[in-house]
Amino acid sequence: MSTCPYCGWPDDDTYAVVSRHRTPDGETVWTRCACGSLQVRVVGAGGVVISARGRPSREVARCEGGA
């Protein structure tokens, strides 16, 4: 799997799960990276796909030294 483009945290090492939602095709999981960015993961029979990723907030970026 890939890494976060903002801080380099490995995507397969989930930092925090924000919410999980069952869908007919599997599950949608919202996660937060160590730098604070949100990810939307679609978990299905084919595995895990990160379908969207947000930027970390400015406050978190400053706390992390500009990550």
SULDA-V102348 format. One record per backbone hydrogen bond with DSSP energy under -1.0 kcal/mol. NH is the residue of the N-H (numbers start at 1). CO is the residue of the C=O. Records with the same first field share a line. If there is no record, write none. Layout:
# SULDA-V102348
NH=CO ; CO
This chain:
# SULDA-V102348
4=9
8=4
11=2
13=10
16=32
18=30
19=30
21=28
23=26
26=23
27=43
28=21
29=41
30=19
31=39
32=16
33=37
36=33
39=31
40=52
41=29
42=49
43=27
44=47
47=44
49=42
51=40
52=40
54=38
61=57
62=58
63=59
64=60
65=62
66=61
